Amino acid sequence: MDYAFENTHRNIFIRSIIEHGHYDLVEHALTYIDVDDRIGDYGATMLMIAAKHDRLDIARLLLNRGADLNLMD
């Protein structure tokens, strides 16, 4: 499988579980990906996506795991 194809599907999955508030799945995903990976459109991080969708519990999880507040998309 093409790496870009695989990476795109991973990003769609991660973005979706954040947008829908699946805290446990996000927590599990963090064992496989870096908290500051760019996964959204235009280089958004998981923290940016969580904030955009008012997922404060997920935003706190990401911050507790070391998400960088200073990254910009």
C-alpha atoms as one frame of an Amber mdcrd trajectory, in Angstrom:
protein
   0.000   0.000   0.000   1.165   3.517  -0.805   2.396   5.371   2.316   0.626
   8.616   1.345  -2.659   6.723   0.888  -2.256   4.974   4.254  -1.310   8.217
   6.001  -4.321  10.033   4.527  -6.707   7.413   5.855  -5.041   7.522   9.265
  -5.486  11.284   9.357  -9.158  11.069   8.379  -9.744   8.501  11.124  -7.942
  10.541  13.804  -9.711  13.746  12.795 -13.068  11.966  12.879 -12.638  10.467
  16.344 -11.626  13.872  17.703 -14.545  15.676  16.033 -17.011  13.113  17.420
 -15.541  13.194  20.922 -14.295   9.613  21.193 -11.935  10.266  24.114 -10.918
   6.627  24.629 -10.036   6.157  20.963  -7.986   9.363  20.920  -6.166   8.223
  24.057  -5.410   4.871  22.412  -4.283   6.529  19.161  -1.697   8.521  21.105
   0.211   5.297  21.697   0.844   5.182  17.922   1.173   8.801  16.828   2.864
  11.898  18.165   0.604  14.378  19.936   1.769  17.178  17.626   1.431  15.326
  14.294  -0.222  17.432  11.611  -3.388  15.548  10.725  -5.964  18.057   9.607
  -6.514  20.118   6.523  -3.893  22.821   6.104  -1.609  21.285   8.727  -3.895
  21.381  11.763  -2.842  19.456  14.850  -5.088  17.293  16.985  -5.257  20.101
  19.568  -6.440  22.582  16.929  -9.156  20.184  15.783 -10.280  19.468  19.351
 -10.511  23.204  20.100 -12.394  23.913  16.872 -15.028  21.295  17.789 -15.280
  22.265  21.481 -13.874  18.920  22.637 -12.390  20.304  25.842 -11.842  16.891
  27.433  -9.782  15.808  24.429  -7.931  19.137  24.381  -6.992  18.610  28.045
  -5.823  15.078  27.271  -3.621  16.367  24.453  -2.202  19.153  26.617  -1.469
  16.676  29.406   0.376  14.547  26.848   2.538  17.510  25.849   0.714  19.113
  22.917   2.406  22.350  21.885   0.131  25.381  22.232   2.417  27.470  20.049
   2.178  25.457  16.833   0.386  27.237  14.012  -1.273  25.791  10.933
